[in-house]
Amino acid sequence: MKRCAVFLMLFVFTAACASLITCRPVATYAADVTVYITKTGRKYHADGCRSLLRSRIPISKTDAAKRGYTPCKNCKP
C-alpha cells in the first residue's frame, strides 16, 4: 500500500512538472501586431497615437523595424 502511494505521488509530481515545461505558442507574434507609419516620419506608432494626425499607413511591427523605423516615444507600441 505504501508503494502505491509513493508511486501515485511520483506520477502526479512528474505530470505536474511536464506541464510546466511544455512549449505553448505565444498568443500574439510581433509580426501580427499592426502599427502605423507616416509619409514623412521615421517612427512607428500605435493606433490612437497623437502623432498620427495627417497620414497613417498600416504596417506590421516586424516590417516597420526591418525598414528602419523605430518606436514612437509617446505611444510606445
C-alpha positions as CSV (number, residue, x, y, z in Angstrom):
1,M,0.0,0.0,0.0
2,K,2.8,2.4,0.8
3,R,4.4,1.7,-2.6
4,C,1.2,2.6,-4.3
5,A,1.0,5.9,-2.5
6,V,4.7,6.7,-3.4
7,F,4.1,5.7,-7.0
8,L,1.0,7.8,-7.2
9,M,2.8,10.8,-5.7
10,L,5.7,10.4,-8.1
11,F,3.3,10.1,-11.1
12,V,1.4,13.3,-10.1
13,F,4.6,15.2,-9.5
14,T,6.0,14.1,-12.9
15,A,2.8,15.1,-14.7
16,A,2.8,18.5,-13.0
17,C,6.5,19.1,-13.9
18,A,5.9,18.0,-17.5
19,S,3.0,20.6,-17.9
20,L,5.4,23.3,-16.7
21,I,7.9,22.7,-19.4
22,T,5.5,22.1,-22.3
23,C,6.0,24.6,-25.1
24,R,3.0,26.7,-25.8
25,P,2.6,29.1,-28.7
26,V,2.7,32.7,-27.9
27,A,-0.7,34.3,-28.3
28,T,0.5,37.3,-30.4
29,Y,3.6,37.4,-32.5
30,A,5.3,40.7,-33.3
31,A,4.6,40.2,-37.0
32,D,0.8,40.1,-36.2
33,V,0.8,43.5,-34.5
34,T,-0.3,46.3,-36.7
35,V,1.5,49.6,-36.2
36,Y,1.3,52.8,-38.3
37,I,3.9,54.8,-40.1
38,T,3.5,58.3,-41.7
39,K,4.6,59.5,-45.1
40,T,7.4,61.7,-43.7
41,G,8.4,60.3,-40.3
42,R,10.8,57.6,-39.2
43,K,8.8,56.3,-36.2
44,Y,6.1,53.7,-36.0
45,H,3.0,54.3,-33.8
46,A,0.2,52.5,-32.0
47,D,-3.4,53.1,-33.1
48,G,-4.6,56.3,-31.5
49,C,-1.2,58.0,-31.1
50,R,-1.4,61.8,-31.1
51,S,1.4,61.9,-33.7
52,L,-0.8,60.3,-36.3
53,L,-2.6,63.5,-37.4
54,R,-2.4,63.5,-41.2
55,S,-1.2,60.2,-42.5
56,R,-1.4,56.7,-41.1
57,I,-0.1,53.8,-43.2
58,P,-0.7,50.3,-41.6
59,I,2.3,48.0,-41.5
60,S,3.3,45.1,-39.3
61,K,5.7,45.9,-36.5
62,T,8.3,43.5,-37.9
63,D,8.2,45.1,-41.3
64,A,8.5,48.6,-39.8
65,A,11.6,47.5,-37.9
66,K,13.1,45.9,-41.0
67,R,12.6,49.1,-42.9
68,G,14.5,51.1,-40.2
69,Y,11.5,52.6,-38.4
70,T,11.9,53.0,-34.6
71,P,9.1,53.0,-31.9
72,C,7.4,56.3,-31.0
73,K,8.4,57.6,-27.6
74,N,4.9,58.9,-26.9
75,C,2.7,55.8,-27.5
76,K,5.4,53.1,-27.1
77,P,4.0,50.5,-29.4
